[in-house]
Amino acid sequence: MPEKDKLVVWPIYFDAARSRDEGRMVSIQDAVAEPTLDMLITAAIKSGFKPEIEREKRHPKVWHEEGAAGRITIARAGPKSAALKRIASSMKTKYKKKGKN
């Protein structure tokens, strides 16, 4: 369990294919298709966070799914929803650029 001054962030929080009940934590407009841990790491860094990477961890709701491994922890600097929105914005920008190439 991470310290109280850290936020845990999973790629599933940004998955457009999932509902809120299935683990998505950002709005559908801010979500992306098939987010990966590497996408999350890049977006967190672009958002100004210094993520600690834990590749071996698995989200409790999807521990059995292939490709569901990994999470990051970031320093708490306000509400989790605000941090997720910042990361989602960076992830969406990066994902769009990647898709156009």
C-alpha positions in Angstrom: 0.0 0.0 0.0 1.5 3.4 -1.0 1.9 6.2 1.5 -0.8 8.7 2.2 1.0 11.4 0.3 1.0 9.3 -2.9 -1.8 8.7 -5.5 -2.1 5.3 -7.3 -2.9 5.6 -11.0 -3.8 2.6 -13.2 -4.1 2.6 -17.0 -7.7 1.3 -16.6 -8.7 4.7 -15.3 -8.3 6.1 -18.8 -9.8 3.2 -20.9 -12.6 4.4 -23.2 -13.9 0.8 -23.6 -14.7 0.6 -19.9 -17.6 2.0 -17.9 -17.2 3.8 -14.6 -18.3 0.6 -12.9 -15.6 -1.3 -14.7 -12.9 1.0 -13.4 -12.7 4.1 -15.7 -12.3 7.2 -13.6 -12.1 10.0 -16.2 -15.0 11.2 -18.5 -15.5 9.3 -21.7 -14.3 12.5 -23.6 -11.0 12.3 -21.7 -10.6 8.6 -22.1 -8.5 6.8 -24.8 -8.6 3.5 -26.5 -6.5 0.7 -25.0 -4.2 2.8 -22.7 -1.0 1.1 -21.7 1.3 1.6 -18.8 3.9 3.2 -21.1 1.3 5.7 -22.4 0.4 6.5 -18.7 4.1 7.0 -17.8 4.7 9.3 -20.7 1.5 11.3 -20.0 2.3 11.6 -16.3 5.8 13.0 -17.1 4.4 15.4 -19.6 1.9 16.6 -17.0 4.7 17.5 -14.6 4.6 14.4 -12.3 7.5 12.2 -11.3 5.9 8.7 -11.5 7.2 5.8 -9.6 6.6 2.7 -11.8 5.3 -0.6 -10.5 5.1 -2.9 -13.5 4.4 -6.1 -11.6 1.2 -4.8 -9.9 -2.3 -5.7 -11.3 -5.5 -3.8 -10.8 -7.9 -5.8 -8.5 -10.8 -5.7 -11.0 -8.8 -7.0 -14.0 -6.0 -9.0 -12.4 -6.7 -11.9 -14.7 -6.6 -10.0 -18.0 -3.6 -10.2 -20.2 -1.9 -6.8 -20.6 -3.5 -5.4 -17.4 -0.2 -5.2 -15.4 1.3 -2.1 -14.1 0.5 1.1 -12.2 2.3 4.3 -11.2 2.3 6.3 -8.0 2.6 10.1 -8.0 2.9 12.7 -5.3 -0.4 14.0 -4.0 -0.8 17.6 -5.0 -4.5 18.2 -4.6 -7.5 16.1 -5.5 -7.0 12.8 -7.4 -9.6 13.8 -10.0 -7.5 16.9 -10.9 -4.4 14.8 -11.3 -6.2 12.3 -13.5 -7.7 15.1 -15.7 -4.2 16.5 -16.2 -2.8 13.1 -17.1 -5.8 12.3 -19.4 -5.3 15.6 -21.3 -1.6 14.7 -21.9 -2.5 11.1 -22.8 -5.2 12.1 -25.3 -2.9 14.7 -27.0 -0.1 12.1 -27.3 -2.5 9.4 -28.4 -4.0 11.6 -31.2 -0.5 12.5 -32.5 0.5 8.9 -32.4 -2.6 7.9 -34.4 -2.0 10.5 -37.1 1.5 9.3 -37.9 
